[in-house]
Amino acid sequence: MDRLPVTVKTLAPDTAARWDAFVRACPQATFFHLSAWQGIIEGVFRHRTWFLYAERAGEIVAVLPLAEVKSRLFGHALTSLPFCVYGGIAADEHCEADAAAALEAEADRLARSLGVQHLEYRNLQARHADWPRQELYVTFRKEILPEVEDNMLAIPRKQRAMVRKGIKNGLVGHLDANVDRFFALYADNVLRHGTPALPKRFFATLKEVFGDACEVLTVTDPAGKPLSSVLSFYFRDEVLPYYAGDDTAARDLAANDFKYWDLMRRACQRGCKVFDYGRSKVGTGPYSFKKNWGFEPQPLAYEYRLYKRDSVPQNNPMNPKYRAFIAIWKRLPIGVANAIGPHIVRNLG
């Protein structure tokens, strides 16, 4: 079989089940390689997508989801995959070289035909040592121990004290059937940081499309006031807290600390073995917060092919050229920010 040629095809509706079966079985694949992201990115954000797969002897041996993001403000890119922290090629280990080469060749051809400025692969691990790379991001992943109390004891002492403070304050975690309370906390939180919020429709779509694999956990005080919320994904034996928001009162009550402990506790009881704390920028508050939990940063290998630019793009809040925008955005009324924000953030990915 290894000597048979590899052919590259584009995902069609009748191929989705085979695509997802491959993704769930492939160790290199992530939650963000699932076929449902195609409909979400096209339907919510109106970006064109090309979900490529390599096939040998009628079997899928590698996948590469791609989406085109085109903006006057932020440039023109082909990315695997916008709004996802992981992407790139996921390939069967027995024919990885041939399949990956075929998919990269097709992605390069597509990028050139579209006239993009760059092609971005959001890899967990490096594939090309000589390609330009984004050094800003790391991820945090750690084993979930089989017993709940062992996970509590594995948290470093000072951070464990914050979790126990939340417990002492009588905080309660609730699994929400919808994204209403989550979105209110999330939108207010990102406004305070000076960045546009993703549309509420996006989060509602995630919950609808992924079902039980997309969970909203909201922490309240004893009186029922929402303080902190997180939207998480479940994939294989992993839990991925992905989007979050907090009320201004959350810090004093340790609601954010309690929230992640409650999620870890629930994931442990669900049988999960990995807690993926997700992507953070080096040197930021979230980066330090995750380290305080005893997680070690693992660099992400975001690799680029540059066509019409000389350096890797820096479309993130740490870029000094966005300081004035951030300062202005913080002063917007929440209703205005939520109305305008989705039109901006759809092109950031």
N, C-alpha and C positions, 0 to 999 in steps of 0.2 A: 504494500500500500504506500510506503514512504516514497517509492519511485514514481508514483502516479502524479500527474500535474495538479497544481493548485489553481483554482479559478476563483475570481473575485466577483461577488454579486451584491446586490442591494436588497436590504430587508423589504419584504412584502408582507401583507397581513397574514397570508397563509404560511409564512415562515416563522412567525413570532414564537410559536410554541417550541419549535426546534432551537431557535436562538436562545430563549430563556433556559431551556434544559441544558444547553452548553454552558451558559453563564453560571448556573447554579452548581455545575460540576467542575468548572475550571478554577483551580486555585488562584490564578492571576486575576480573575474577574471580581468585580465589586458590585454593590447594589446599584451603582450608577451606570452599569453596563446593561441593565435590564431594558427590554425593548419598549416598555411603557414610557420611558423618557422621550422617545420620539414624538409621541402624541402630545405630551405635556409641553415640550419646547415649541412645537409647531402651533398647538392650540392656544396656549396662554401667551406666549411671547412672539408668535408669528415669525419665527426664524426658520429658514429652510434647513433641512437635515438630510444627511446621507449616512444611513446606518449600513456600513460595509461589513461583509463577512467573507472569509475564505473557506472554500469547500474542496474537499478531496474525496474522491470516490463516493460522492453523495452525502458525505458527513461534514458538518461544520467543524473546522479546526481552529478558527480564530475570528474575533470580532473587533470592529473599530467603529464606534458611534461618533459622528461628526455633525457639527452645526455651524452655519455661517452667521456671524454677527457683524452687521454693517452699520456704522454710525459716523456722522460728521465729527462728533466730539471725541469719540474713543477709538476710531479706526475701523479697519475692515479685516476680519480674522476668520479663520476656519479652526474650530476648537473641538477637542475631545476631553471634556464636554462642558459647555457653559452651564452655570448654576450647579455644577457638580465638582467636588474637590478631588475626585479621582476619575481617571479616564485612560485614554491611550489604548494600546493593543492588548487584548487578553488572548493568549494562544495556548493550544495544547502543547505540552512539553515535548511530545514525540515528533512534532513537525513545526516547531516554533520558528526556526530560521526561515524556511521557505514561505510559510504563511505570513509571517510578519513582514518580510521583504515585499511580498506581493501587495499587502494592504498599504504599506508605506508608499510604494510606487503609485498606487491608485490615488492615495490621498494627495501626493505631490502633484499628480496630473490634474486632479480636481482643483486644488488650490491655485495652480497656475491658470487654469481655464476661467476661474472666477475672478482672477486678478486681485487676490487678497494681499494684504501687507505681510501677514505671517500665518504660519500653521503652528498650532500649539497642542502638545500632548501632555496631559496632566497625569504623568506616570507616578506610581508609588515608588518604583525603582528605576534607576537610570538604564537607558538602552544604548545611548550614543554619547560616549565621553567627550567627543569633539564638537557636539552641538551646543549652541548658546543655551543657557539655562537660567531660570528664575531661582534665585537663592533665598527669597524672602520667606517662604512658607515651610512649616514643619507639621507633622501630625503626631498625635499622642495615642498610643494603643497599649493596653495592658490586660493581662489575664484576669478573668473573673474566677475566684476560687469557688469550690463547690458549696461551701457553707457560708451562710449570710454573715455570721459573726466574725468569721475569718477575714472577710472583706473589710469589715469595720476596723479590725485590728491592723490590717495592712495599710490603712491610711496613716500618714505621718501624724505625730502627736498633736501639733498645733492645728492642723486641718481637721483632725478628728474632734478636737474640742469645739470647733465651729459647727460641725454636724450635730454634736450633742447639744449645743446651744439651741439649734433649731428644734430639736426634739423637745427640749425643756420648755421652749416657748409654745408648745402645743400645736406646732404646724402640722398640716394634714395634706397628703397628696391625693389628688383625684384624677382618674382617667376620664377625659372629656370625649363626648361623642362627636363634637364639632370643634371648629377652630376659633370660635368667637372670643373666648376669654384669652386664648393664646395670642390672637392677633392684636387685641387691644394693648396687651403688655408689650408685645414685640414692637409695634409701630411707635409707641411712646418711647421705648428704649432707644431705637435707632435714631429717632428725631433728636433725642438728647445728645447723641454722639455726632449729629450733623450729617447723617447719611440717609438717602432715600429708602423707603420701605418697599419691599416687593408687594405685589397686589394680593389682597386677601383671597382673590379667586385662585391664585397659585396654590396656597396652602390648602384650600378646600378641595382642589383637584388632587393634590397629593393624597389627602385622606380618602377621597373617593376611589382613586385608581388603585392604591396599594393596600387598602383595607386594613387588616390586622397587622400588616407589616409597617404601618405608619401610625404612630401612637402619640397622643397629646396628653402630657402630664402637667397638671396645674396645682401649685401649692397655695393653700389659703391659710390665713390665721384662724384661731378657734372660732371666730365669729363668721367665717366664710368669706372674708375679703380676699380676692385674688392678689397674690404677691409676686409670684414667679411661675413661668411656664416654659416647657420645652417640647418641641416636636422632634420625635426620634424615629429612626428607621431600624427595622430588624431584618437581617440578612444572614442566612445559614445560622451559625451559632454566635453571631455578633449583634450588639446593639450600638447604634450610632446616634447619639444626641446631636441634632443638626442645626436647628434654629431655636433661639431662646429669647426671652424678654423678661424684664423685671420691673416692678414698681419701685418708686424712690424709697419706699419704706422697707424694701426687701433686705437691704444691707444690714441695718441695725438688728433685724430679727433673724439673720443668718438663713434667709429663705432660699437664696441661691445655692448655698452649701447643702442645705437639707434636700433641695430638689434633686441634685445629682446623686446624693446618697440614696434617696428613695428610688430613683431610676435604677441604680446599680443593684439595690436590694431586689426589686421586682424582676430585673433581668436575670439575676442569680436564681430566683425561684422559678423562672421560666426555662432554665436550663442553658442559658447563654454562657459562653466561655471567654468572650473577648468584649471589653469595653473600649470602643473607639471614640475617644474624646474629640476627634476631628481636627481640622486645620486651624492653625493660628499663625499670625505673623510674628517673627522673631522680635523679642524686645517689647512686646505689648503686654497690657494687663491680662488678657486671656491666656497668653503664653505663661506668665508667672503663676496664674491661678491653677492651671493644669499641672505645672511642676510641683506646686504645693501639695497636690494629691498623691505624689510619688510616681507620676508618669514621666518618662524620659522622652524628649523630643526626637523625632525621626525625620530627617530632611526629606522633603518631597522633590522628586526629580521632574520638574516641569521643563520640558525640552521644546525647542523652537526651531523651525525652519524660517528664515527671514528672506523675504522677497523684495519688499519695497520699503524697508526700514533698516537702520544700521545697528539697532540695539533692541533688547527685549523690552516690551511695553510695560509701563508702570501705572496701570489703571486701578489704583487703590488709594485709600485715604491717607497713606503715609507719604504720598507724593506731595512735595511742598507746593506745587502749582494748584492744588485743590484746597489750600488752607482758607482762602477767602470764601470759596463756595461753602465749605463746611461751617464757617462762622455765620454766614447768612442763613443757611438752612436751619440751624439750631433755633433761629428766632421765628420761624414760620409757625402759624397756627396748625395744629395737628390735622384738621380737615383739609387745609390747603396742601400740606405736605403729602398726605395720603392720596390726594387727587392727582398731583403732579408727579410724585415719586415714581410710580410704575412706568411712566413714559421715559424716564431717565435710566432707571436701573435695568430695564430690559436689555440695554445695550452694553451693560457692564459684564454680566455673566460671571 
